[in-house]
Structure formats: structure tokens, C-alpha cells
Amino acid sequence: MRLRTIFSLFFAVFFASLGRAQSFPNVRISDPGLRNPEEVSIALNPRDPNQLAAGANLNYFFYSNDGGWSWHWKQLSSPYGFWGDPNLLFDDSGVLYYEHLSGNHWMDSEFLERIVVQRSTDAGLSFDSGAQVGYDPPTMQDKAWFGLDRSPTGSNGTIFTSWNEDDKYGSTDPKDSSRIFFSESTDRGRTWCSRVRVDHWGGDCLDSSNTIEGAVATAGPNGEVYVVWSGHNKIYFNRSLDHGRTFGLERAIADQPGGWDFKVPGIFRVNGFPMIASDLDPQSKYYGRLYVMWSDQRRGVTDVYSIYSSDGGKTWSAPLRVNTDSAMSHHFLPSLAIDPTTGHLFVVFYDRRNYVDDQTDVYLARSTDGGASFDNERISQSAFGPVAKVFFGDYIHIAAFDRHIYPIWMRMDDSVTSVWTAIVSDTGNGPVAASMMQQQEPQTAIWATGNPAAPGVAFSSESAGHVRIELFDLLGRRVGTLLNGDYGPGQCRFGLPENIPDGTYVAKLTTPGKQAVATLVVAR
């Protein structure tokens, strides 16, 4: 049932416009009532950049129709079960795909026996039941990742996925091994071709550095398929010149000293899996160039590295450190995206360059010169302090299209994770910029946000501290508490709970020493 929401707002306290001490507005994607969502993925609809979709473990789906300023959420289901590792993709026709592992619990007889791809033709309002990929019982499938062929060839629009298969996840038996596989769909996700093995060496099944894992694929200008993954302290690369039907022999294109499985203080576990992207804009100066990014601890701390190839992967540049600081601190869990309309590269990662303890920021790196150099900008509005006892997920993500940049990450506050994005615009060769909407909002206030299908509340706090938001009806009766916790300075936005009935409400914001209110009317 659709809601038609009419908002009017007033402020009990009004302050001057927000300055540029914090450059990028941060928006909370996950509802405050969700506990510990992690392993996040985000996608942007090329047909309408205001339509965004995101996912988190195990089966959360978030969507925004106003460019990421407000979000709604729901939980998806599949007849094959849901067991996390979400990855989302919009193709160029506007079809949305949600990829995940299968299973209902650890003792499920078909646990992790397939990859499931569910599709939506209405930007996430509804999904089909899903197609199974890579099914080969009793082997177990893990860590799948989407790719899209944007080449100017007959294979344009093909979507594909690559993943690792384990004979038995976590097995110490030397007879059990891991392998890399690939599959593609030429009918927009309705059916998938038989899987094709990409590697020839294999690895163990311990889910550690001698397990081959972290496979990601991209297409080349002639429809070639390129795949990278980690294992045996190396970054491996293989390619197919017949649109993924067969692959040659893999080869190592970079060292990964210490392997992909390493420790970062305060984080449950951390990996350095690679990602690959290709410039498929025929107007680009770097048309056809391949980019590979990963992280490792060759300096004794975790850093992000990248290389590029201008000859289809035959030769590669020397590794370049993406994080531009010289601090002996950790920079970890990076994700790579290329804007297909500009050829600019974007890498989002966690960063501790500003601290001597475990406090963590989120940074965005950008390259406008074909991967020869990167600039760095802090995009999180405040640091957070993770604790290793809470699972933090294995990856974050970023989407980029037509100068719209949407990173997605997890925070952890008081041992509880939440999902966030930042509103970022690529201004060209100058630094990335925050949306101008940020300049129009007061320093400490609450206001109504959203559109007719996505009612929401936002607040802005000028300093870190405890925030409580309560909802009252017009008789002064408290309907409920929307938010109650510690937050850093800056903005937070979230959708209203879907069980809020029609009516007029007052939302009251209380922070140390300040209060503000906003009124809103919700009508079906």
C-alpha cells in the first residue's frame, strides 16, 4: 500500500547554515531498529541516478528514490534460502539484480550449494524468486561478485558473476580444495550458462590466505572477460577471449605479501581481496585500460594498492599506494568503482591516519589520470571505534555513474553496526564535492524528509553527543522512540517505520543542552 506523505515543518530552535568543517553529508541507510547489518553493497540506476538500491547481511534490502537522502528497507526471501554475501547491480536498461548465497541455517542440507540471483524490473519494489547459479552439490559456493559487459560489441548488456567453490568450507582435509568459477547471463538474469572453471591451481578450504577467493570479473572493449582473485600470497589474473566460454592459464600479476587474510586491531577479521574495473568509454583517453586494486601489509600496516594495464593484461604497471598519507596506520577493506561516463576511478576504504588508537574514518580516493595518481578525501563526518568481538563484515562497496558517487560502509557505535552513505559529486579535475543541499540546513535541528513513497526524518547536530528522537501525537502522547544513542557531528537521515499509522505527529530532538521539533503529516 503506497503512502502519500505531506510534510510541514517548523523549528523550535534555528541556527545559522552549516559550515564546511564537515564536507560531506552522511546519511544513515539502515533503520535504527536493525541490529548489526554488515557486508554492504550499493547500486545506482543509470536510467535514473536518483534511484539507489543497497543490501546487507543476511537479507536486508534498502532503496532510495531521492538520490540517497532518505531510505526505506525490507527483508527479501527466496525459495533457496538467504545466507548473505549480498551484491547488487543495475544494468544499463534499469533492471536490478540482488545476488546472495543460499541456505537457511548452518545445518541446512543444501547450505551454500548455490549462488542465487534475484531480479527486479521496478527498482526493487518487487523481486522474482531467483535463479540458481553454480549448483554442484555437495560442493559449497562462496563470495560471488557481479560484473557487467559495457563493451561496444554484441555482448553488451551481458551480466556475469564469479566466485570460489569449496569442496567443504573450513575443511582441514588436504584432499579438499577451492576453485574459481564464472557464469554469465545474456537474457538479463532470467537464465545463467553452465559454470566455467577459471583457475588451474586451486587452494585449500580454510577460508584463509591459501584459499583462492575474492574473484571479481570485468569486460574488455571487445567483449573479453577478465577475472582477478587472491591466493598463495599473490594477485592472480586470467582472461577469456571468447566471451567467457573458456579461459587460459592464470598468472600472478602482483605480490600480496602475507596473503589476503590479516589482522587489523578492533576488527573481527579483514581481507585484502582484489577488484578489477575497465574503462569502456570510447571517448576516454584511457579507453580499454584495466585497473586492479587490493590491500596488503607489506609495510607492516594495511595499505591499499593499485596497478593498471593498457594492453589487455599482458603487462602491468608497478603497484601504486592509493592511500596518500605516510602514517604507519591501517587503511583497509577497500572497494573500487569506475564511472563509465568519465573514466574516473573511485576507491572507498576505512582509514586510521588521524589517530594512534583504533578510531576509524572512511576515506574516498579518486584518480582522474588513468590510475597514475590518487587524491584522498575524508568522507565520514565523525570517527567510530569498532570492537573485535562483533562481526564487522568482509567488505564495503561504492557505485559511480555520471559524476554521482555513492560509497556505502558500516559504522560501529557501542558495539552495534549501522549502514551509511555519503552524498558525493565528482566535479571534474577539482576535488570531489558535497551536495549543495548541505549548505542550506541548520546546525542543530530536526526536519522531515522523503517523497510520497519514502517518508523520513533527518537531524543535524553541531557536535558529538547523545541524540534522542521521540514521536508524539497532537495530544502530546508519546507514540515511540525513533532514535536513542550516541552520534558524531553532522547529518543523519532515516525512513519512518512502516507501521506508523496515518496522522499528524511531532518529532522531538533532544541533544545535550538543545532541543528541536518538527511536525509531519502522514496520509495514505
C-alpha positions in Angstrom: 0.0 0.0 0.0 1.5 3.3 -1.0 1.7 6.2 1.3 1.1 9.8 0.3 3.1 11.9 2.8 2.7 15.6 3.2 5.3 17.3 5.4 5.2 20.6 7.0 7.9 21.6 9.5 8.9 24.2 11.9 11.9 24.5 14.3 11.8 25.4 18.0 15.4 26.4 17.7 17.0 27.7 14.5 20.7 28.1 13.8 22.9 29.5 11.1 23.8 27.5 8.0 26.1 24.5 8.3 29.7 25.4 7.5 32.2 23.3 5.7 34.1 21.9 8.7 32.5 18.6 7.7 32.5 18.5 3.9 30.3 15.5 3.1 26.8 14.9 4.4 26.5 11.4 5.8 23.1 9.6 5.6 22.2 6.6 7.7 20.8 3.9 5.4 19.8 1.3 8.0 16.9 1.8 10.2 17.9 2.3 13.9 15.9 -0.8 14.8 18.1 -3.1 12.8 20.9 -4.6 14.8 24.2 -5.3 13.2 23.7 -5.2 9.5 27.0 -5.7 7.7 28.6 -6.7 4.3 27.1 -4.0 2.3 26.6 -3.4 -1.4 25.1 -0.4 -3.3 23.9 0.1 -6.9 22.8 3.2 -8.9 20.2 3.1 -11.7 21.8 4.5 -14.9 18.3 5.3 -16.2 17.5 7.4 -13.1 20.5 8.3 -10.8 18.1 9.2 -8.1 17.1 5.5 -7.7 19.5 3.7 -5.5 19.5 0.1 -4.1 21.6 -1.4 -1.3 21.9 -4.7 0.5 23.3 -6.0 3.8 23.6 -9.4 5.5 21.7 -11.6 5.6 18.7 -10.5 3.5 18.2 -6.7 4.0 17.3 -4.6 1.1 17.3 -0.8 1.2 16.1 1.6 -1.5 16.0 5.4 -2.1 14.2 7.4 -4.8 15.6 10.8 -3.9 19.3 10.4 -4.6 20.2 8.8 -1.3 18.8 11.4 1.1 16.2 9.1 2.6 15.8 5.3 2.6 13.2 2.5 3.1 14.0 -1.1 3.9 12.6 -4.6 3.8 13.8 -8.2 4.0 13.8 -10.4 1.0 13.1 -14.1 0.7 14.0 -16.9 -1.7 12.9 -20.5 -2.0 16.6 -21.4 -1.9 17.1 -19.5 1.4 19.2 -16.5 2.1 22.7 -16.7 3.5 24.3 -13.3 2.9 27.2 -12.0 0.8 24.9 -9.6 -1.0 26.0 -7.9 -4.2 23.7 -5.6 -6.1 23.8 -4.3 -9.8 21.7 -2.2 -12.0 22.3 -2.9 -15.7 22.0 -0.1 -18.3 18.4 -1.0 -19.0 17.4 -0.4 -15.4 17.0 -4.0 -14.3 18.2 -4.5 -10.7 19.9 -7.7 -9.6 20.4 -8.9 -6.0 22.9 -11.8 -5.7 23.4 -13.8 -2.5 24.3 -17.2 -1.1 21.7 -19.9 -0.4 20.7 -21.6 2.8 18.6 -21.2 5.9 21.0 -22.2 8.6 24.4 -23.9 9.1 22.8 -27.4 9.3 20.8 -26.9 6.2 21.3 -29.9 3.9 21.8 -27.5 0.9 23.8 -24.9 2.8 25.9 -22.7 0.4 25.3 -25.2 -2.5 24.4 -22.4 -5.0 24.5 -18.7 -5.8 21.1 -17.1 -6.1 20.4 -14.1 -8.4 17.0 -12.3 -7.9 15.9 -9.6 -10.3 13.6 -6.6 -10.2 12.2 -4.6 -13.0 10.6 -1.9 -10.8 13.8 -0.6 -9.0 13.3 -3.0 -6.1 9.6 -2.7 -5.3 9.3 -6.4 -6.1 11.8 -9.3 -6.9 11.4 -12.6 -8.6 12.1 -15.8 -6.6 15.6 -16.1 -8.2 17.7 -18.2 -10.5 20.3 -20.6 -9.2 23.9 -20.3 -10.4 26.8 -22.8 -10.0 24.8 -25.6 -8.3 27.0 -28.6 -7.9 26.3 -30.5 -4.7 27.8 -31.2 -2.3 30.4 -28.6 -3.0 29.9 -25.1 -1.4 29.8 -21.8 -3.3 31.1 -18.6 -1.7 31.9 -14.9 -2.2 30.2 -14.2 -5.6 30.5 -10.7 -7.3 28.7 -9.2 -10.3 30.2 -7.8 -13.5 28.6 -6.0 -16.5 29.7 -6.0 -20.1 29.5 -2.4 -21.4 31.7 -3.1 -24.4 30.5 -1.7 -27.8 30.0 -5.2 -29.1 27.3 -7.8 -29.5 27.9 -8.9 -25.9 27.0 -5.6 -24.5 24.5 -6.0 -21.6 25.7 -9.4 -20.6 25.9 -9.8 -16.8 28.2 -12.2 -15.2 29.3 -13.4 -11.8 32.5 -15.1 -10.5 33.0 -16.9 -7.2 35.0 -19.5 -5.4 33.9 -23.1 -4.8 35.0 -25.1 -1.8 34.8 -28.9 -1.5 33.8 -28.2 2.1 34.0 -24.8 3.7 36.5 -24.7 6.6 37.8 -28.2 5.9 41.3 -29.1 7.1 41.4 -32.2 4.9 44.2 -31.7 2.3 42.1 -33.5 -0.2 39.5 -30.7 -0.1 40.3 -27.7 -2.4 38.9 -24.4 -3.5 38.4 -23.3 -7.2 37.3 -20.2 -9.1 34.3 -20.3 -11.4 32.5 -17.9 -13.8 28.9 -17.8 -15.2 27.1 -15.3 -17.4 23.5 -14.4 -18.4 22.6 -13.0 -21.8 18.9 -12.6 -21.0 19.0 -10.1 -18.2 19.3 -12.7 -15.4 16.5 -15.0 -16.3 18.8 -17.9 -17.0 22.6 -18.5 -16.5 25.0 -20.5 -18.5 26.8 -23.6 -17.2 29.7 -22.6 -14.9 33.2 -22.4 -16.3 36.3 -23.0 -14.3 38.8 -20.1 -14.4 41.8 -21.3 -12.4 44.0 -24.3 -12.8 45.9 -24.5 -9.5 43.3 -24.3 -6.7 43.8 -23.8 -3.0 42.7 -25.2 0.4 39.3 -24.7 2.0 40.3 -22.9 5.2 38.9 -19.5 4.2 42.4 -18.1 4.7 45.4 -16.9 2.5 45.9 -20.3 0.8 42.3 -20.5 -0.2 41.8 -18.9 -3.6 39.0 -16.4 -3.1 37.7 -12.9 -3.9 37.0 -13.4 -7.6 35.8 -10.3 -9.5 35.3 -10.0 -13.3 35.0 -7.2 -15.8 34.7 -7.0 -19.6 37.1 -5.5 -22.2 36.4 -3.4 -25.3 36.0 -6.5 -27.5 33.8 -8.4 -25.0 36.8 -10.2 -23.4 36.3 -11.3 -19.8 39.0 -10.6 -17.2 39.0 -12.2 -13.7 41.2 -11.5 -10.7 41.4 -13.2 -7.3 43.7 -13.7 -4.3 45.6 -16.8 -3.1 49.1 -18.1 -2.2 50.3 -14.6 -1.4 49.6 -13.4 -5.0 47.0 -11.5 -7.0 46.0 -13.8 -9.9 44.6 -12.8 -13.3 43.0 -14.8 -16.1 41.2 -13.8 -19.3 38.8 -15.3 -21.8 38.8 -14.2 -25.5 35.6 -16.0 -26.3 33.2 -14.2 -24.0 33.8 -16.4 -21.0 33.4 -19.8 -22.7 37.0 -20.8 -22.0 39.9 -19.4 -20.0 43.6 -19.7 -20.5 46.2 -20.3 -17.8 46.1 -17.8 -14.9 49.2 -15.9 -13.8 50.3 -13.8 -10.9 50.3 -10.0 -11.7 51.2 -8.7 -8.2 52.6 -9.9 -4.9 50.4 -9.8 -1.8 52.9 -10.2 1.0 51.5 -12.0 3.9 48.4 -13.1 1.9 44.9 -11.8 1.8 43.9 -12.8 5.4 45.4 -10.5 8.0 44.7 -8.7 11.3 43.6 -5.2 12.0 43.1 -4.2 15.6 39.4 -3.8 16.6 38.1 -5.7 13.5 36.7 -9.2 13.7 38.5 -10.2 10.5 39.9 -8.4 7.5 40.7 -9.4 3.9 42.6 -7.8 1.1 40.7 -9.2 -1.9 41.3 -7.6 -5.2 38.8 -5.8 -7.5 39.1 -5.2 -11.2 37.5 -2.5 -13.4 37.8 -1.4 -17.1 37.4 1.8 -18.9 34.9 1.1 -21.7 34.1 4.7 -22.7 35.2 5.1 -26.3 35.7 8.8 -25.8 38.1 8.2 -22.8 41.8 9.0 -23.1 42.4 5.6 -21.3 39.9 3.5 -23.3 40.4 -0.2 -22.7 42.7 0.2 -19.7 42.3 -2.3 -16.9 42.6 -1.4 -13.2 43.2 -3.8 -10.3 43.1 -2.8 -6.6 43.8 -4.7 -3.4 45.3 -4.3 0.1 48.1 -6.0 1.9 50.5 -5.4 4.8 53.9 -5.2 3.1 54.7 -2.0 5.1 53.7 -3.7 8.4 50.3 -1.9 8.3 47.5 -2.3 5.9 47.6 -0.2 2.7 45.6 -0.1 -0.5 47.4 -0.6 -3.8 46.5 -0.4 -7.5 48.0 -1.3 -10.8 46.8 -0.9 -14.4 47.3 -2.5 -17.8 46.9 -0.8 -21.2 47.4 -4.0 -23.3 44.7 -6.3 -22.1 46.6 -7.6 -19.1 49.8 -8.6 -20.9 51.9 -6.1 -18.9 51.1 -4.2 -15.7 52.3 -1.0 -14.0 54.2 -1.1 -10.7 52.0 -1.1 -7.6 50.9 2.4 -6.5 49.8 3.1 -2.9 46.3 4.6 -3.1 46.2 6.0 0.4 48.5 9.0 0.0 49.5 9.5 3.6 52.7 8.3 5.2 51.3 7.3 8.5 52.0 3.9 10.0 48.3 3.2 10.4 45.8 0.9 8.8 43.8 1.5 5.6 41.6 -1.5 5.0 38.5 -3.1 3.3 38.7 -1.1 0.1 36.2 -1.2 -2.8 36.7 0.1 -6.4 34.4 1.6 -8.9 34.8 3.3 -12.3 32.4 6.0 -13.6 31.7 4.7 -17.1 30.8 8.2 -18.3 34.1 9.8 -17.2 36.7 7.0 -16.7 37.4 8.4 -13.2 38.3 5.8 -10.6 37.0 5.8 -7.0 38.2 3.8 -4.1 36.5 3.8 -0.7 38.2 2.4 2.4 38.5 2.6 6.2 41.4 4.7 7.4 43.2 5.4 10.7 45.7 8.0 9.6 44.4 10.6 12.0 44.7 8.6 15.2 47.0 6.5 17.3 44.3 4.1 18.5 41.5 2.1 16.8 39.3 5.1 15.9 38.4 4.8 12.2 37.4 7.2 9.5 36.1 6.5 5.9 38.1 7.9 3.0 37.5 8.3 -0.7 40.3 8.2 -3.2 39.9 9.4 -6.8 42.1 9.1 -9.9 41.4 11.3 -13.0 44.6 10.4 -14.8 44.2 6.7 -15.6 45.4 5.4 -12.2 48.7 7.3 -12.3 47.8 9.1 -9.1 45.1 9.4 -6.5 43.8 12.2 -4.3 42.2 11.4 -0.9 39.3 13.0 0.9 37.8 12.0 4.3 34.1 11.5 3.7 32.9 10.3 7.2 31.7 13.1 9.4 33.0 11.5 12.5 35.2 8.6 13.6 33.9 5.4 15.2 35.5 2.9 17.4 35.0 -0.8 16.5 35.4 -3.8 18.8 36.8 -7.1 17.5 34.2 -9.2 19.3 31.4 -8.1 16.9 31.5 -9.4 13.4 32.1 -6.3 11.1 31.5 -8.0 7.7 34.1 -8.7 5.0 33.5 -5.8 2.6 32.1 -2.4 1.8 31.2 -1.0 -1.6 30.9 2.0 -3.9 28.8 2.9 -7.0 29.6 5.6 -9.6 27.7 6.9 -12.6 27.6 10.3 -14.4 29.6 12.1 -11.6 27.2 10.7 -8.9 29.3 8.8 -6.4 27.8 6.7 -3.6 30.1 4.9 -1.2 28.5 2.6 1.4 30.0 1.4 4.7 29.4 0.2 8.2 29.9 2.2 11.4 30.1 0.6 14.8 29.0 2.5 17.8 28.6 0.9 21.2 29.3 -2.5 19.6 26.3 -2.0 17.2 26.8 -1.7 13.4 24.8 0.6 11.1 25.0 1.3 7.4 25.8 4.7 5.9 26.5 6.5 2.7 27.8 10.0 1.7 26.4 12.3 -0.9 29.4 13.0 -3.2 29.6 14.7 -6.6 32.6 14.4 -8.9 33.3 18.0 -10.0 35.8 17.1 -12.7 39.5 17.7 -12.2 38.9 19.6 -8.9 38.3 17.9 -5.6 35.1 15.9 -5.1 32.4 18.0 -3.5 29.5 17.6 -1.2 25.9 18.3 -2.3 24.9 22.0 -2.0 21.9 20.8 0.0 24.3 20.6 2.9 24.7 24.3 2.9 21.0 25.0 3.5 20.5 23.1 6.7 20.8 24.4 10.3 23.5 23.2 12.7 21.3 21.5 15.3 17.7 20.7 14.1 15.3 18.1 13.0 13.3 18.1 9.9 11.1 16.0 7.7 12.5 14.4 4.5 11.4 12.0 1.8 9.0 11.7 -1.0 5.4 10.3 -1.2 6.7 6.8 -1.2 9.5 7.3 1.4 8.7 9.4 4.5 11.6 10.1 6.7 13.2 12.2 9.4 16.6 13.9 9.4 18.6 15.7 12.1 21.8 17.7 12.2 24.0 18.0 15.3 26.8 20.5 15.6 28.8 18.3 17.9 29.2 14.7 19.0 26.9 13.6 21.8 23.8 11.7 22.8 20.8 12.1 20.5 17.2 11.1 21.3 14.3 11.5 18.9 10.8 10.8 20.2 7.5 10.8 18.2 4.3 12.4 19.8 0.8 12.7 18.6 -1.1 16.0 18.7 -2.5 15.2 22.2 1.1 15.0 23.5 1.1 11.2 23.9 4.4 9.6 23.1 4.0 7.2 20.1 7.5 5.8 20.4 11.3 6.5 20.3 12.8 6.7 16.8 16.4 7.1 17.9 18.4 6.9 21.1 22.2 6.7 21.0 25.5 8.5 20.6 26.3 10.1 17.3 29.1 12.2 15.9 28.6 15.7 14.4 26.8 16.1 11.0 23.7 14.8 9.4 21.7 11.6 9.8 18.6 10.6 7.8 16.4 7.6 8.1 13.0 6.4 7.0 10.0 6.3 9.3 8.9 2.8 10.5 6.3 1.4 8.1 3.9 0.7 11.0 3.3 4.4 11.7 -0.4 4.9 11.1 -1.9 7.9 9.3 -2.0 11.1 11.3 -0.1 14.3 12.3 2.9 13.9 14.5 5.6 16.0 16.3 9.1 14.6 16.3 11.2 15.9 19.2 15.0 16.0 19.0 16.9 16.2 22.3 20.7 16.7 22.4 22.9 18.0 25.3 21.6 21.5 26.0 19.4 21.8 22.9 16.0 20.7 21.7 14.2 21.0 18.3 10.9 19.8 16.9 9.4 19.1 13.5 5.8 18.3 12.6 4.8 15.9 9.8 1.5 14.6 8.4 1.4 11.0 7.1 -1.6 10.2 4.9 -2.5 7.2 2.8 
